[in-house]
Amino acid sequence: MAEPLLAVSGLRAGYGDVQVLWGVDFAVHPGEIACLVGSNGAGKTTLLRALSGLLPPSEGSIRFAGGELAGASPERVLGAGIAHVPEGRRLFAAMSVRDNLLMGAYLRRDGAAALARDLERIYEVFPILAERRAQDAGTLSGGEQQMCAVARGLMSAPRLLLIDELSLGLAPAVVDQLSDALRALNREGLTLLVVEQDVATALELARDCHVMDSGRITRSAPSEALRNDPAIREAYLGVI
């Protein structure tokens, strides 16, 4: 197997006196879709915030493409090739869909032609965004807003896309549409780490899965192995 694109070791982080992450260790390899699952409060969102530079870790290492990013600013993390689609989408509601997408490219310096090409590719992947390009993002449906948030992350031309709660509040048909789009982007070479509370959706989408509990990674395995694990099925899939 190739060297990891992302390798996290001994990562600790929290908020003030409240420690949330307790020595997190896991890796994501180039060209894969990996998922991070766990119950509410397990530390999944905190981990993504630490990976993207929004929350400085107190200890540990975040190696990305051979470089160290622990404690780096969000701008440096984004410039290195990691984009973060946050829980709740965080769109600029009064700005158009097109302007929201272009905000994702604010650090790029590869010229207008490259941005125009990538924008058109986004519209191919998410045709509804092409139809809504002049519409204020705040007027989109929940599923359309999630597509716009993912697409905004893609406009930074990342090597690794972090997505926090892909399916939250969305209809199953919309989740299927988003999953199909992510698989297509993955086939083009994009690496993804998806946080997902719906474990069935996560195991269907990802090749490898990391289970998080109480601020620690407690299990890392291929999705198929976890799907057939009686303990995982009872704890997360409602099957005994």
C-alpha positions in Angstrom: 0.0 0.0 0.0 1.2 3.5 -0.7 2.4 5.8 2.0 -0.5 7.6 3.8 -1.5 11.0 2.4 -2.6 11.9 5.9 -1.1 10.3 9.1 -2.3 11.4 12.5 -0.4 10.3 15.6 -1.0 11.0 19.3 -3.3 13.9 18.6 -4.8 15.7 21.6 -7.0 18.7 21.5 -9.9 20.3 23.3 -11.6 23.6 24.4 -10.0 25.3 27.4 -9.9 22.9 30.2 -12.1 20.3 28.4 -10.0 17.8 26.6 -11.9 16.1 23.7 -9.2 14.2 21.8 -7.0 11.7 23.7 -4.2 10.5 21.5 -5.9 10.0 18.2 -4.0 7.7 15.7 -5.2 6.9 12.1 -4.2 7.3 8.5 -5.9 8.0 5.2 -4.2 6.7 2.0 -4.1 8.5 -1.4 -7.1 7.9 -3.6 -9.4 6.4 -1.0 -12.7 7.3 0.6 -12.4 6.9 4.3 -15.1 7.4 6.9 -15.1 8.4 10.5 -18.1 7.2 12.5 -19.2 7.4 16.1 -22.0 8.6 18.3 -22.7 12.2 19.2 -20.0 13.7 21.4 -17.4 11.1 20.3 -15.1 13.9 19.0 -15.5 13.6 15.3 -16.1 17.3 14.6 -13.3 18.3 17.0 -11.0 16.1 15.1 -11.8 17.7 11.7 -11.4 21.1 13.2 -7.9 20.1 14.4 -7.0 18.7 11.0 -8.1 21.8 9.2 -6.3 24.2 11.5 -9.4 25.7 13.2 -8.4 24.2 16.6 -4.7 24.0 17.5 -3.8 20.6 19.0 -2.1 20.5 22.4 0.0 17.4 21.4 0.6 15.1 18.5 1.4 15.1 14.8 -0.6 15.7 11.6 1.5 14.7 8.7 0.1 15.5 5.2 1.9 14.7 2.0 5.1 14.4 3.9 4.8 17.8 5.8 3.8 18.5 9.3 0.6 20.6 9.8 0.0 20.3 13.5 -0.6 23.8 14.8 -0.7 25.3 11.2 -3.1 28.1 10.4 -6.3 27.3 8.4 -4.8 29.2 5.4 -1.7 27.1 5.5 -3.7 23.9 5.8 -5.9 24.9 2.8 -2.8 25.9 0.8 -1.3 22.5 1.5 -4.3 20.8 -0.1 -6.9 20.0 2.7 -10.4 21.5 2.4 -13.0 21.3 5.1 -16.8 21.1 4.4 -18.1 22.0 7.9 -21.2 20.6 9.6 -24.1 23.0 9.0 -22.7 24.0 5.5 -21.9 27.6 6.6 -22.7 29.1 3.3 -22.9 32.9 2.7 -26.7 33.0 2.5 -27.0 36.4 0.8 -24.4 35.6 -1.9 -25.2 33.8 -5.1 -24.3 30.2 -5.6 -21.6 31.1 -8.0 -20.1 33.6 -5.6 -20.1 31.1 -2.8 -18.2 28.7 -5.1 -15.7 31.3 -6.0 -15.1 32.0 -2.3 -13.7 28.4 -2.1 -11.0 29.4 -4.5 -9.8 32.5 -2.7 -6.3 31.2 -2.1 -5.7 30.0 -5.7 -3.3 31.8 -7.9 -3.5 29.6 -11.0 -5.4 32.1 -13.1 -8.9 32.8 -14.4 -8.9 30.1 -17.0 -8.3 27.4 -14.4 -11.0 28.7 -12.2 -13.5 28.8 -15.1 -12.6 25.2 -16.0 -13.1 24.0 -12.5 -16.3 25.9 -12.1 -17.7 24.2 -15.2 -16.6 20.9 -13.9 -18.5 21.6 -10.7 -21.6 22.4 -12.7 -21.2 19.0 -14.5 -21.0 17.1 -11.2 -23.9 19.1 -9.6 -26.2 20.3 -12.5 -28.7 21.8 -10.1 -26.0 24.3 -9.1 -25.6 25.4 -12.7 -29.4 26.1 -12.8 -29.2 28.0 -9.4 -25.9 29.8 -10.1 -27.5 33.3 -9.8 -29.7 32.4 -6.9 -28.9 33.4 -3.3 -27.5 30.3 -1.5 -29.8 30.9 1.5 -32.8 30.2 -0.7 -31.6 26.7 -1.7 -33.1 23.5 -0.3 -31.1 21.6 2.3 -29.8 19.1 -0.3 -28.8 21.9 -2.7 -27.0 23.8 0.1 -25.0 20.6 1.0 -24.1 20.3 -2.7 -23.0 23.9 -2.7 -20.9 23.5 0.4 -19.2 20.4 -1.0 -18.6 22.2 -4.3 -17.2 25.3 -2.6 -14.6 23.0 -0.9 -13.8 21.4 -4.3 -13.1 24.8 -5.8 -9.9 25.1 -3.7 -8.6 22.1 -5.8 -7.8 20.0 -2.7 -6.0 16.8 -2.5 -8.0 15.8 0.6 -11.6 16.8 1.2 -13.0 16.6 4.7 -16.8 16.5 5.0 -18.5 16.8 8.3 -21.9 15.0 8.5 -22.6 14.5 4.8 -26.2 13.2 5.2 -27.4 15.2 8.2 -31.0 16.3 7.7 -31.2 15.1 4.0 -33.6 12.8 2.2 -32.2 9.4 1.2 -32.5 10.3 -2.5 -30.3 13.4 -2.0 -27.8 11.4 0.1 -27.6 8.8 -2.8 -27.0 11.7 -5.3 -24.2 13.2 -3.2 -22.6 9.8 -2.6 -22.6 9.1 -6.4 -21.0 12.5 -7.0 -18.3 11.8 -4.4 -17.5 8.4 -5.9 -17.1 10.0 -9.3 -14.7 12.6 -7.9 -12.8 9.9 -6.1 -12.4 8.0 -9.4 -10.7 11.1 -10.7 -8.2 11.0 -7.9 -9.7 13.0 -5.0 -9.1 11.6 -1.5 -12.0 12.0 1.0 -12.5 11.7 4.7 -16.2 11.7 5.5 -17.6 12.1 9.0 -21.0 10.4 9.1 -23.4 9.6 12.0 -25.4 7.4 9.7 -23.1 4.4 9.9 -24.9 2.4 7.2 -24.4 5.3 4.7 -20.7 5.6 5.7 -20.0 1.9 5.3 -21.6 1.9 1.9 -19.6 4.9 0.7 -16.2 4.3 2.1 -13.5 1.6 1.6 -12.0 2.0 5.1 -13.7 3.1 8.3 -12.4 4.5 11.6 -14.6 4.1 14.6 -14.3 6.9 17.2 -15.5 6.7 20.8 -14.8 9.2 23.7 -12.1 11.0 21.8 -10.1 8.0 20.6 -10.0 5.8 17.5 -11.1 2.4 18.8 -11.2 0.5 15.5 -9.9 0.9 12.0 -10.8 -1.7 9.4 -12.2 -2.1 5.9 -15.8 -1.2 5.7 -16.9 -4.7 4.8 -15.2 -6.1 7.9 -17.0 -3.6 10.1 -20.3 -4.2 8.4 -20.1 -7.9 9.3 -18.8 -7.3 12.8 -21.6 -8.3 15.3 -20.5 -5.7 17.9 -20.6 -2.9 15.2 -23.9 -4.1 13.9 -25.4 -4.1 17.4 -23.9 -0.7 18.4 -24.4 1.3 15.3 -26.7 -0.5 12.8 -29.5 -1.7 15.2 -28.9 -5.3 14.4 -28.3 -8.0 17.0 
